[in-house]
Amino acid sequence: MFVFSGILPICNGDDGLAAVLGHEIAHVVAHHSAERMSQALVFVKPLIFVLNIFFWGNIVPILLGNVMLDLGFAKPGSRKQEVNTSLDTANILVDLII
């Protein structure tokens, strides 16, 4: 895991940086990257296959597939993971304070 220097002014010190790192660690603990990869295998391969049947030899399947996956799959899924991770991070921070 790494942190870009642009986030440091937003963190306003060590406590804010700890919250950001805790949030990113929560993603790792929840296995979000593995979850996304396994979901992608279920959706990406069949979608590309079907689009290739209709648009063989054309760039359209790749572009159309990317747009469909982004709007229908990636964005809603990532929002859900972000909300869950933020709640998990808040609970961990509260437990540390108490």
N, C-alpha and C positions, 0 to 999 in steps of 0.2 A: 504494500500500500504506500502511496505517496501523496503529498499535499503540494499544490501549486502555491506560489508566494502570493498570488492575487487574493486568496481567501484570508490571509493573515489580518489585513486591516478590518475585514468584516467580523472576524472572530473577537476583536477587542480584548486580546490577552489570552492567557493560558487556559482559563476556564472555558472560553468559547472554542478554542482549539481542541480542548478535551472533548467537548460535546460533538464537534465535527468528526473527530477520530472515532469516538464511541458510536456514532451513527454509521460510519463506514465499516467498523468492526461488526456491528449488528448485521449488516448485509452479508458478511462472510459467515457468521454464525448461523444465519438463517438459510445458507446455501442458495442464495438468490441467483448467482451466476450459473450454477448447475441446473437449477430449475428452469431458467430461461433457455439454456442450451437444449434440454430434453424437450421442452415445449416446441422449440423451433424445429426440431427433427420431425415432430408429428405434423406440423402445419406447412413448413417450407417445402419439403420434398414433394408432397402431393400437389400443392399449388403450382409449383414450377412445372411438374409433369403435365398437368391439365392445360396450363397456358401454352406449353410447347406444342401440344396437340393442335391447338387452334392457330398458333402464330409461329410455326416451325421456321427456323432460319432468320428470325427477326429479333431485334432488341426489345420489342414490346413486352415479351413475357417477363424479362428481368425488371424493367421499369414498372410495369403494372403490378407485378408481384411484390416489389418493394413497397410501393404505395399502399397496396391492400394490407400487407403485413404490418406496416407502420401504423396505419389508422385503425385497423381492426384488432390488432394483437399486441404490438409493442407498447404503444402509448397507454392503453388502459391497464395492461399488466404492470408496467413500470410505476404508474401512479399508485396502484394497490400496494406494490412492494415498498414504495417510499413512505406511504402512510403507515403501514405496519412497522417498518423499521423505525420511523420517528417515534411511534408509540412505545416500541420496545426500548429505544434509547432513553426516552423520558422516564420510563419505569426503572431502568437501571440507575439513572442519575438520582432519582428520588430515593431508591434503596441505599445508595452510597451516602446520601445526606443524612438519612435517618439513622 
